[in-house]
Amino acid sequence: MFDFNIKFRINKLCIIFSSGYSSNRESSSGSSRRSSRSSSSSSSSKKQQQKQQPKKQQKKQQQKEKKKQQYQQEHEKLLQQQLQQQQLQQQQLQQQQLQQQLQQQHQQQQQQQQQQQQHEQQQQQQQQQQQQQQQQQQQQQQQQQQQQQQQQQQQQQQQQQQQQQQQQQQQQQQQQQQQQQQQQQQKVCQEQQLFV
């Protein structure tokens, strides 16, 4: 919309300038024709025309200068508008760049947060692994303790068996002694009977 207005004003200025130029040409050609037609007039009218011609030329020159000034002013306005447009475009570009930078910073922050989360997860995994290792060690220790207890129980059983064996041996010895005593008593009884 802005560019269309600028082009329309340029075209308008060109039309004004060309129309002014053509009107000046027509007026100059008309004056020459009139002067040629009025050549047959009296010398007094020639003198009057000669006096009036410089004034007309001055007016024409003034009109030309005014039109030039108007054209220059319009041209300067258009240039200023173009400059303003360029400045606006530059500002928009700068804003876009700033937005892009902000987006990049935001993305970097998100990446850093993700990295931190990953690091925390790794730490948690390591802690879990350590806990699992500790649990395994505890289980191993418990197993070792159970084995030791079993060994102790076996030793106790062996000791009990040994004690039982010893008791059996003692009982056997006692039985043997009793048998020997009985045999001796029988001998003594037999001998006594013999003497009777």
N, CA, C and O of each residue as an XYZ file, in Angstrom:
784
protein
N       0.833     -1.194      0.000
C       0.000      0.000      0.000
C       0.865      1.240      0.000
O       0.574      2.214     -0.695
N       1.931      1.200      0.784
C       2.844      2.329      0.877
C       3.569      2.562     -0.430
O       3.701      3.707     -0.863
N       4.048      1.491     -1.078
C       4.755      1.589     -2.360
C       3.826      2.088     -3.451
O       4.241      2.860     -4.316
N       2.566      1.652     -3.419
C       1.613      2.079     -4.441
C       1.387      3.583     -4.357
O       1.304      4.248     -5.389
N       1.286      4.139     -3.135
C       1.113      5.592     -2.976
C       2.312      6.350     -3.513
O       2.158      7.396     -4.144
N       3.507      5.828     -3.268
C       4.713      6.508     -3.764
C       4.717      6.530     -5.286
O       4.993      7.566     -5.891
N       4.415      5.399     -5.906
C       4.397      5.352     -7.379
C       3.341      6.282     -7.951
O       3.565      6.931     -8.972
N       2.180      6.348     -7.288
C       1.108      7.218     -7.778
C       1.536      8.680     -7.731
O       1.243      9.447     -8.648
N       2.235      9.068     -6.654
C       2.677     10.455     -6.552
C       3.746     10.777     -7.576
O       3.768     11.879     -8.124
N       4.636      9.827     -7.841
C       5.673     10.066     -8.863
C       5.025     10.261    -10.223
O       5.389     11.170    -10.970
N       4.063      9.404    -10.540
C       3.367      9.551    -11.836
C       2.662     10.896    -11.926
O       2.667     11.544    -12.973
N       2.052     11.310    -10.812
C       1.344     12.586    -10.806
C       2.297     13.743    -11.053
O       1.990     14.670    -11.803
N       3.472     13.674    -10.404
C       4.468     14.730    -10.600
C       4.942     14.774    -12.038
O       5.099     15.847    -12.620
N       5.170     13.598    -12.608
C       5.615     13.555    -14.013
C       4.558     14.163    -14.933
O       4.881     14.885    -15.876
N       3.292     13.860    -14.644
C       2.203     14.413    -15.482
C       2.153     15.930    -15.342
O       1.994     16.648    -16.329
N       2.290     16.415    -14.099
C       2.247     17.873    -13.874
C       3.391     18.557    -14.593
O       3.218     19.586    -15.245
N       4.577     17.953    -14.456
C       5.752     18.566    -15.077
C       5.614     18.597    -16.585
O       5.895     19.614    -17.219
N       5.170     17.460    -17.174
C       5.031     17.400    -18.637
C       3.928     18.325    -19.118
O       4.055     18.948    -20.172
N       2.827     18.423    -18.340
C       1.732     19.311    -18.763
C       2.164     20.766    -18.692
O       1.800     21.576    -19.544
N       2.952     21.092    -17.653
C       3.453     22.460    -17.573
C       4.373     22.791    -18.722
O       4.351     23.894    -19.268
N       5.194     21.801    -19.083
C       6.125     22.028    -20.182
C       5.381     22.191    -21.489
O       5.712     23.063    -22.292
N       4.351     21.334    -21.713
C       3.587     21.423    -22.969
C       2.793     22.712    -23.027
O       2.669     23.320    -24.090
N       2.246     23.139    -21.877
C       1.485     24.393    -21.873
C       2.389     25.572    -22.157
O       1.996     26.539    -22.809
N       3.638     25.471    -21.642
C       4.589     26.554    -21.959
C       4.920     26.571    -23.441
O       5.046     27.634    -24.049
N       5.060     25.380    -24.017
C       5.339     25.323    -25.460
C       4.188     25.886    -26.255
O       4.377     26.668    -27.187
N       2.965     25.471    -25.868
C       1.798     25.975    -26.599
C       1.665     27.481    -26.454
O       1.333     28.187    -27.406
N       1.927     27.952    -25.264
C       1.804     29.403    -25.063
C       2.858     30.156    -25.848
O       2.594     31.233    -26.383
N       4.081     29.578    -25.918
C       5.141     30.256    -26.682
C       4.839     30.220    -28.170
O       5.049     31.201    -28.884
N       4.333     29.057    -28.638
C       4.000     28.980    -30.068
C       2.830     29.887    -30.406
O       2.801     30.507    -31.469
N       1.849     29.963    -29.480
C       0.702     30.846    -29.711
C       1.118     32.301    -29.752
O       0.612     33.087    -30.552
N       2.048     32.646    -28.877
C       2.506     34.037    -28.860
C       3.256     34.382    -30.135
O       3.155     35.493    -30.657
N       4.033     33.378    -30.637
C       4.755     33.654    -31.895
C       3.788     33.827    -33.053
O       3.976     34.673    -33.926
N       2.722     32.983    -33.037
C       1.718     33.148    -34.102
C       1.019     34.505    -34.013
O       0.789     35.199    -35.003
N       0.701     34.831    -32.777
C       0.032     36.115    -32.611
C       0.934     37.279    -33.024
O       0.493     38.267    -33.611
N       2.200     37.118    -32.695
C       3.124     38.201    -33.078
C       3.249     38.298    -34.593
O       3.363     39.382    -35.165
N       3.223     37.085    -35.240
C       3.299     37.126    -36.706
C       2.048     37.735    -37.319
O       2.091     38.466    -38.309
N       0.914     37.392    -36.674
C      -0.329     37.979    -37.196
C      -0.403     39.488    -36.943
O      -0.913     40.265    -37.750
N       0.121     39.846    -35.807
C       0.043     41.272    -35.463
C       1.197     42.089    -36.010
O       1.379     43.250    -35.644
N       1.981     41.472    -36.896
C       3.092     42.215    -37.506
C       2.620     43.343    -38.413
O       3.314     44.326    -38.673
N       1.412     43.135    -38.868
C       0.856     44.160    -39.758
C       0.232     45.319    -39.003
O      -0.247     46.290    -39.590
N       0.253     45.188    -37.675
C      -0.347     46.262    -36.877
C       0.579     47.456    -36.791
O       1.647     47.488    -37.403
N       0.169     48.382    -36.059
C       0.912     49.643    -35.983
C       2.152     49.500    -35.130
O       2.283     48.528    -34.385
N       3.034     50.421    -35.221
C       4.293     50.397    -34.476
C       4.071     50.622    -32.998
O       4.869     50.181    -32.171
N       2.997     51.302    -32.664
C       2.708     51.535    -31.245
C       2.372     50.233    -30.529
O       2.793     50.016    -29.393
N       1.598     49.350    -31.210
C       1.283     48.050    -30.609
C       2.528     47.198    -30.470
O       2.648     46.420    -29.524
N       3.476     47.341    -31.426
C       4.740     46.598    -31.325
C       5.508     47.021    -30.091
O       6.087     46.199    -29.381
N       5.500     48.294    -29.856
C       6.234     48.777    -28.694
C       5.599     48.254    -27.400
O       6.289     47.861    -26.460
N       4.266     48.264    -27.385
C       3.583     47.756    -26.196
C       3.878     46.270    -25.976
O       4.098     45.823    -24.850
N       3.877     45.515    -27.084
C       4.185     44.079    -26.971
C       5.609     43.872    -26.480
O       5.882     43.005    -25.650
N       6.512     44.694    -27.018
C       7.905     44.557    -26.594
C       8.053     44.837    -25.103
O       8.876     44.235    -24.414
N       7.229     45.770    -24.625
C       7.275     46.066    -23.197
C       6.666     44.921    -22.372
O       7.147     44.603    -21.284
N       5.609     44.313    -22.904
C       4.915     43.267    -22.157
C       5.640     41.916    -22.196
O       5.490     41.098    -21.288
N       6.429     41.690    -23.260
C       7.102     40.382    -23.401
C       8.035     40.057    -22.238
O       7.979     38.928    -21.751
N       8.864     40.937    -21.769
C       9.724     40.589    -20.625
C       8.927     40.204    -19.384
O       9.323     39.306    -18.641
N       7.797     40.887    -19.160
C       6.970     40.543    -18.006
C       6.408     39.132    -18.133
O       6.393     38.368    -17.167
N       5.947     38.795    -19.335
C       5.411     37.452    -19.550
C       6.492     36.393    -19.344
O       6.269     35.351    -18.728
N       7.664     36.699    -19.881
C       8.770     35.747    -19.722
C       9.126     35.560    -18.249
O       9.419     34.451    -17.803
N       9.095     36.658    -17.506
C       9.375     36.554    -16.072
C       8.348     35.664    -15.372
O       8.683     34.814    -14.547
N       7.063     35.898    -15.740
C       6.014     35.075    -15.143
C       6.206     33.599    -15.473
O       6.081     32.724    -14.616
N       6.516     33.350    -16.752
C       6.740     31.953    -17.154
C       7.911     31.342    -16.383
O       7.862     30.205    -15.914
N       8.958     32.151    -16.275
C      10.132     31.651    -15.553
C       9.784     31.364    -14.086
O      10.204     30.358    -13.514
N       9.013     32.270    -13.505
C       8.599     32.071    -12.115
C       7.753     30.797    -11.959
O       7.924     30.024    -11.016
N       6.841     30.609    -12.915
C       6.012     29.402    -12.867
C       6.867     28.139    -12.986
O       6.655     27.152    -12.282
N       7.838     28.202    -13.897
C       8.740     27.046    -14.048
C       9.486     26.764    -12.749
O       9.591     25.615    -12.318
N       9.990     27.802    -12.142
C      10.746     27.622    -10.905
C       9.860     27.056     -9.792
O      10.264     26.187     -9.019
N       8.622     27.592     -9.746
C       7.698     27.060     -8.745
C       7.455     25.562     -8.954
O       7.466     24.767     -8.014
N       7.236     25.216    -10.216
C       6.993     23.803    -10.509
C       8.216     22.947    -10.173
O       8.106     21.839     -9.648
N       9.387     23.509    -10.498
C      10.613     22.775    -10.150
C      10.715     22.579     -8.636
O      11.025     21.492     -8.147
N      10.445     23.667     -7.913
C      10.502     23.572     -6.460
C       9.502     22.537     -5.929
O       9.820     21.727     -5.059
N       8.287     22.592     -6.480
C       7.280     21.615     -6.068
C       7.750     20.184     -6.354
O       7.610     19.281     -5.529
N       8.307     20.019     -7.547
C       8.795     18.682     -7.909
C       9.909     18.234     -6.968
O       9.935     17.091     -6.514
N      10.833     19.159     -6.684
C      11.930     18.824     -5.778
C      11.402     18.482     -4.383
O      11.839     17.521     -3.751
N      10.442     19.304     -3.919
C       9.877     19.030     -2.599
C       9.204     17.652     -2.543
O       9.387     16.884     -1.598
N       8.423     17.370     -3.589
C       7.765     16.064     -3.635
C       8.789     14.933     -3.706
O       8.642     13.888     -3.071
N       9.815     15.177     -4.490
C      10.867     14.170     -4.612
C      11.563     13.940     -3.266
O      11.839     12.803     -2.885
N      11.837     15.027     -2.560
C      12.463     14.904     -1.243
C      11.543     14.163     -0.268
O      11.984     13.323      0.517
N      10.239     14.503     -0.344
C       9.288     13.787      0.511
C       9.307     12.285      0.229
O       9.308     11.455      1.138
N       9.324     11.972     -1.067
C       9.362     10.554     -1.432
C      10.637      9.889     -0.919
O      10.611      8.766     -0.415
N      11.744     10.602     -1.057
C      13.006     10.047     -0.555
C      12.938      9.826      0.957
O      13.373      8.793      1.465
N      12.389     10.806      1.660
C      12.250     10.654      3.109
C      11.367      9.456      3.464
O      11.661      8.685      4.378
N      10.280      9.331      2.709
C       9.399      8.192      2.962
C      10.120      6.869      2.701
O       9.964      5.904      3.449
N      10.915      6.844      1.623
C      11.687      5.624      1.343
C      12.678      5.334      2.468
O      12.848      4.192      2.894
N      13.326      6.401      2.935
C      14.266      6.222      4.040
C      13.545      5.695      5.288
O      14.021      4.784      5.966
N      12.397      6.288      5.563
C      11.626      5.809      6.715
C      11.251      4.336      6.555
O      11.299      3.545      7.497
N      10.877      4.008      5.319
C      10.523      2.608      5.069
C      11.721      1.686      5.297
O      11.595      0.620      5.899
N      12.869      2.112      4.811
C      14.087      1.308      5.009
C      14.399      1.171      6.492
O      14.759      0.096      6.972
N      14.251      2.295      7.217
C      14.511      2.232      8.658
C      13.553      1.263      9.353
O      13.946      0.489     10.227
N      12.285      1.329      8.938
C      11.317      0.391      9.517
C      11.694     -1.058      9.221
O      11.605     -1.934     10.081
N      12.117     -1.281      7.980
C      12.526     -2.644      7.616
C      13.727     -3.089      8.441
O      13.791     -4.231      8.898
N      14.682     -2.175      8.628
C      15.854     -2.515      9.437
C      15.446     -2.822     10.879
O      15.935     -3.772     11.490
N      14.540     -1.996     11.408
C      14.068     -2.258     12.771
C      13.386     -3.622     12.869
O      13.587     -4.370     13.825
N      12.574     -3.925     11.854
C      11.908     -5.232     11.855
C      12.930     -6.366     11.806
O      12.799     -7.373     12.501
N      13.958     -6.177     10.962
C      15.012     -7.202     10.888
C      15.710     -7.360     12.234
O      15.973     -8.474     12.686
N      16.007     -6.222     12.867
C      16.665     -6.294     14.170
C      15.782     -7.017     15.188
O      16.254     -7.840     15.973
N      14.495     -6.689     15.154
C      13.578     -7.376     16.073
C      13.533     -8.880     15.800
O      13.512     -9.693     16.724
N      13.518     -9.228     14.520
C      13.527    -10.658     14.180
C      14.799    -11.334     14.684
O      14.766    -12.441     15.222
N      15.928    -10.635     14.495
C      17.195    -11.202     14.968
C      17.173    -11.376     16.483
O      17.625    -12.391     17.014
N      16.633    -10.356     17.175
C      16.539    -10.467     18.631
C      15.656    -11.647     19.041
O      15.983    -12.399     19.959
N      14.556    -11.788     18.353
C      13.669    -12.922     18.654
C      14.378    -14.254     18.420
O      14.257    -15.190     19.210
N      15.118    -14.314     17.317
C      15.862    -15.551     17.034
C      16.885    -15.827     18.127
O      17.040    -16.962     18.577
N      17.582    -14.772     18.550
C      18.566    -14.949     19.618
C      17.896    -15.436     20.903
O      18.393    -16.328     21.590
N      16.745    -14.815     21.203
C      16.022    -15.246     22.404
C      15.595    -16.713     22.303
O      15.693    -17.471     23.268
N      15.126    -17.090     21.127
C      14.727    -18.489     20.930
C      15.924    -19.426     21.095
O      15.823    -20.487     21.710
N      17.059    -19.009     20.530
C      18.263    -19.837     20.661
C      18.662    -19.971     22.125
O      18.999    -21.060     22.592
N      18.618    -18.847     22.847
C      18.954    -18.900     24.267
C      17.998    -19.835     25.015
O      18.406    -20.624     25.868
N      16.729    -19.720     24.670
C      15.742    -20.596     25.323
C      16.038    -22.067     25.021
O      15.964    -22.921     25.904
N      16.371    -22.343     23.768
C      16.710    -23.724     23.397
C      17.940    -24.206     24.155
O      17.986    -25.342     24.628
N      18.943    -23.325     24.265
C      20.151    -23.703     25.001
C      19.822    -24.000     26.459
O      20.315    -24.969     27.036
N      18.983    -23.155     27.043
C      18.590    -23.399     28.431
C      17.873    -24.741     28.575
O      18.115    -25.492     29.520
N      16.995    -25.025     27.628
C      16.293    -26.316     27.673
C      17.281    -27.477     27.555
O      17.167    -28.480     28.260
N      18.253    -27.325     26.653
C      19.254    -28.389     26.497
C      20.044    -28.576     27.786
O      20.306    -29.702     28.209
N      20.421    -27.449     28.410
C      21.157    -27.552     29.667
C      20.320    -28.250     30.737
O      20.819    -29.091     31.485
N      19.051    -27.888     30.793
C      18.174    -28.548     31.763
C      18.083    -30.050     31.495
O      18.117    -30.864     32.419
N      17.967    -30.397     30.220
C      17.910    -31.822     29.874
C      19.198    -32.531     30.279
O      19.169    -33.644     30.804
N      20.331    -31.869     30.027
C      21.610    -32.469     30.409
C      21.682    -32.658     31.921
O      22.136    -33.693     32.408
N      21.228    -31.644     32.654
C      21.228    -31.766     34.113
C      20.342    -32.931     34.568
O      20.710    -33.706     35.451
N      19.184    -33.029     33.950
C      18.288    -34.137     34.301
C      18.946    -35.486     34.006
O      18.868    -36.417     34.807
N      19.595    -35.572     32.844
C      20.284    -36.822     32.503
C      21.373    -37.132     33.531
O      21.539    -38.271     33.966
N      22.109    -36.080     33.905
C      23.167    -36.276     34.888
C      22.585    -36.766     36.225
O      23.124    -37.675     36.856
N      21.495    -36.154     36.628
C      20.840    -36.582     37.870
C      20.353    -38.027     37.762
O      20.477    -38.808     38.705
N      19.805    -38.364     36.615
C      19.354    -39.747     36.423
C      20.530    -40.720     36.511
O      20.423    -41.788     37.113
N      21.644    -40.335     35.906
C      22.833    -41.191     35.975
C      23.279    -41.369     37.419
O      23.622    -42.469     37.852
N      23.265    -40.255     38.156
C      23.657    -40.346     39.564
C      22.711    -41.278     40.334
O      23.143    -42.096     41.147
N      21.437    -41.133     40.061
C      20.467    -42.015     40.723
C      20.725    -43.480     40.367
O      20.664    -44.358     41.227
N      21.009    -43.726     39.101
C      21.303    -45.098     38.684
C      22.538    -45.629     39.405
O      22.565    -46.774     39.857
N      23.561    -44.775     39.505
C      24.772    -45.197     40.204
C      24.467    -45.519     41.666
O      24.940    -46.514     42.216
N      23.666    -44.653     42.276
C      23.297    -44.908     43.669
C      22.530    -46.228     43.806
O      22.762    -47.004     44.733
N      21.626    -46.459     42.875
C      20.878    -47.721     42.906
C      21.820    -48.916     42.750
O      21.681    -49.927     43.438
N      22.771    -48.782     41.841
C      23.736    -49.870     41.650
C      24.532    -50.112     42.928
O      24.763    -51.252     43.329
N      24.946    -49.011     43.559
C      25.692    -49.156     44.808
C      24.838    -49.856     45.870
O      25.308    -50.735     46.592
N      23.590    -49.445     45.939
C      22.693    -50.091     46.907
C      22.540    -51.586     46.608
O      22.547    -52.421     47.512
N      22.405    -51.897     45.324
C      22.297    -53.312     44.951
C      23.561    -54.077     45.344
O      23.492    -55.198     45.848
N      24.708    -53.455     45.105
C      25.966    -54.105     45.482
C      26.020    -54.336     46.992
O      26.420    -55.400     47.464
N      25.606    -53.308     47.732
C      25.598    -53.461     49.188
C      24.663    -54.594     49.623
O      24.991    -55.391     50.502
N      23.510    -54.641     48.992
C      22.571    -55.720     49.318
C      23.176    -57.087     49.003
O      23.035    -58.035     49.775
N      23.844    -57.171     47.867
C      24.490    -58.437     47.507
C      25.548    -58.814     48.536
O      25.659    -59.967     48.952
N      26.327    -57.802     48.937
C      27.352    -58.076     49.950
C      26.710    -58.564     51.255
O      27.182    -59.508     51.889
N      25.633    -57.897     51.628
C      24.940    -58.322     52.850
C      24.423    -59.761     52.723
O      24.523    -60.560     53.654
N      23.875    -60.063     51.557
C      23.395    -61.431     51.340
C      24.548    -62.432     51.433
O      24.414    -63.501     52.028
N      25.675    -62.065     50.838
C      26.840    -62.954     50.914
C      27.273    -63.155     52.366
O      27.583    -64.265     52.798
N      27.285    -62.043     53.101
C      27.667    -62.157     54.511
C      26.691    -63.066     55.271
O      27.090    -63.898     56.085
N      25.426    -62.879     54.982
C      24.427    -63.736     55.638
C      24.647    -65.207     55.282
O      24.562    -66.088     56.138
N      24.928    -65.448     54.015
C      25.194    -66.827     53.598
C      26.416    -67.389     54.326
O      26.418    -68.534     54.779
N      27.451    -66.556     54.425
C      28.652    -67.011     55.137
C      28.323    -67.326     56.601
O      28.769    -68.331     57.156
N      27.544    -66.450     57.196
C      27.158    -66.693     58.593
C      26.361    -67.995     58.720
O      26.564    -68.783     59.644
N      25.459    -68.193     57.775
C      24.681    -69.436     57.804
C      25.600    -70.651     57.658
O      25.431    -71.658     58.346
N      26.562    -70.542     56.760
C      27.507    -71.649     56.587
C      28.280    -71.915     57.876
O      28.475    -73.058     58.289
N      28.715    -70.812     58.495
C      29.450    -70.975     59.752
C      28.569    -71.648     60.814
O      29.009    -72.530     61.551
N      27.333    -71.206     60.860
C      26.413    -71.825     61.827
C      26.229    -73.318     61.531
O      26.211    -74.150     62.439
N      26.095    -73.630     60.255
C      25.960    -75.049     59.898
C      27.201    -75.841     60.315
O      27.110    -76.949     60.843
N      28.357    -75.234     60.059
C      29.593    -75.921     60.453
C      29.635    -76.140     61.966
O      30.002    -77.208     62.457
N      29.245    -75.090     62.678
C      29.228    -75.228     64.142
C      28.258    -76.336     64.579
O      28.553    -77.131     65.472
N      27.113    -76.359     63.931
C      26.149    -77.417     64.262
C      26.737    -78.797     63.965
O      26.583    -79.735     64.747
N      27.401    -78.899     62.836
C      28.027    -80.183     62.501
C      29.068    -80.574     63.550
O      29.153    -81.726     63.976
N      29.851    -79.578     63.948
C      30.861    -79.864     64.976
C      30.195    -80.328     66.278
O      30.636    -81.274     66.931
N      29.138    -79.636     66.616
C      28.422    -80.034     67.837
C      27.888    -81.468     67.712
O      27.978    -82.267     68.644
N      27.340    -81.763     66.549
C      26.841    -83.127     66.339
C      27.977    -84.150     66.468
O      27.821    -85.209     67.077
N      29.112    -83.801     65.881
C      30.261    -84.712     65.980
C      30.669    -84.912     67.439
O      30.945    -86.023     67.890
N      30.694    -83.790     68.152
C      31.057    -83.893     69.571
C      30.058    -84.781     70.327
O      30.429    -85.612     71.156
N      28.797    -84.570     70.009
C      27.782    -85.406     70.664
C      27.981    -86.882     70.322
O      27.867    -87.754     71.184
N      28.278    -87.142     69.069
C      28.521    -88.532     68.670
C      29.720    -89.109     69.420
O      29.701    -90.249     69.883
N      30.753    -88.293     69.524
C      31.938    -88.761     70.257
C      31.592    -89.058     71.718
O      32.006    -90.066     72.291
N      30.827    -88.148     72.285
C      30.419    -88.375     73.682
C      29.604    -89.667     73.812
O      29.792    -90.450     74.744
N      28.705    -89.863     72.860
C      27.909    -91.093     72.897
C      28.806    -92.327     72.778
O      28.612    -93.322     73.476
N      29.772    -92.243     71.898
C      30.697    -93.372     71.746
C      31.457    -93.630     73.044
O      31.632    -94.768     73.480
N      31.899    -92.527     73.639
C      32.630    -92.683     74.908
C      31.732    -93.330     75.979
O      32.151    -94.211     76.729
N      30.514    -92.863     76.010
C      29.579    -93.443     76.983
C      29.376    -94.941     76.718
O      29.355    -95.752     77.643
N      29.233    -95.278     75.463
C      29.066    -96.695     75.120
C      30.292    -97.506     75.554
O      30.183    -98.603     76.100
N      31.449    -96.922     75.290
C      32.676    -97.629     75.696
C      32.719    -97.832     77.215
O      33.065    -98.898     77.726
N      32.354    -96.764     77.896
C      32.345    -96.866     79.364
C      31.357    -97.945     79.833
O      31.639    -98.735     80.734
N      30.209    -97.941     79.191
C      29.221    -98.964     79.560
C      29.765   -100.369     79.288
O      29.585   -101.288     80.087
N      30.417   -100.505     78.169
C      30.994   -101.816     77.843
C      32.038   -102.222     78.885
O      32.089   -103.365     79.338
N      32.855   -101.254     79.239
C      33.881   -101.556     80.249
C      33.235   -101.970     81.581
O      33.656   -102.915     82.248
N      32.211   -101.222     81.919
C      31.514   -101.567     83.172
C      30.921   -102.983     83.093
O      30.998   -103.755     84.049
N      30.352   -103.293     81.980
C      29.785   -104.632     81.813
C      30.881   -105.701     81.932
O      30.706   -106.738     82.572
N      31.986   -105.410     81.306
C      33.094   -106.368     81.389
C      33.551   -106.563     82.833
O      33.792   -107.677     83.298
N      33.657   -105.433     83.514
C      34.075   -105.521     84.919
C      33.064   -106.343     85.750
O      33.424   -107.166     86.591
N      31.808   -106.071     85.465
C      30.772   -106.826     86.193
C      30.884   -108.321     85.887
O      30.756   -109.156     86.782
N      31.116   -108.639     84.661
C      31.254   -110.046     84.273
C      32.453   -110.682     84.986
O      32.396   -111.805     85.487
N      33.530   -109.912     85.004
C      34.728   -110.441     85.674
C      34.457   -110.694     87.167
O      34.844   -111.717     87.732
N      33.794   -109.741     87.759
C      33.466   -109.897     89.186
C      32.574   -111.133     89.408
O      32.769   -111.909     90.343
N      31.619   -111.276     88.534
C      30.732   -112.451     88.674
C      31.523   -113.758     88.525
O      31.316   -114.727     89.255
N      32.407   -113.740     87.577
C      33.218   -114.945     87.366
C      34.062   -115.257     88.606
O      34.180   -116.407     89.029
N      34.630   -114.221     89.157
C      35.456   -114.426     90.351
C      34.597   -114.968     91.518
O      34.999   -115.874     92.248
N      33.461   -114.399     91.647
C      32.575   -114.867     92.725
C      32.192   -116.346     92.513
O      32.145   -117.127     93.464
N      31.933   -116.694     91.309
C      31.583   -118.082     91.005
C      32.762   -119.013     91.353
O      32.573   -120.096     91.907
N      33.947   -118.570     91.021
C      35.134   -119.377     91.330
C      35.268   -119.587     92.835
O      35.521   -120.683     93.334
N      35.078   -118.453     93.528
C      35.221   -118.527     94.991
C      34.166   -119.494     95.567
O      34.454   -120.301     96.452
N      32.991   -119.389     95.059
C      31.901   -120.267     95.530
C      32.243   -121.736     95.228
O      32.020   -122.610     96.066
N      32.747   -121.986     94.110
C      33.092   -123.345     93.707
C      34.207   -123.897     94.611
O      34.159   -125.045     95.052
N      35.168   -123.080     94.863
C      36.280   -123.520     95.711
C      35.777   -123.836     97.121
O      36.159   -124.838     97.726
N      34.945   -122.990     97.605
C      34.406   -123.218     98.946
C      33.624   -124.545     98.994
O      33.720   -125.279     99.977
N      32.899   -124.837     98.002
C      32.131   -126.076     97.956
C      33.087   -127.280     97.924
O      32.811   -128.328     98.507
N      34.150   -127.107     97.266
C      35.110   -128.193     97.186
C      35.698   -128.491     98.574
O      35.851   -129.656     98.941
N      35.998   -127.537     99.277
C      36.584   -127.718    100.602
C      35.564   -128.275    101.588
O      35.947   -128.935    102.554
N      34.345   -128.038    101.381
C      33.305   -128.535    102.298
C      33.184   -130.033    102.027
O      32.377   -130.713    102.662
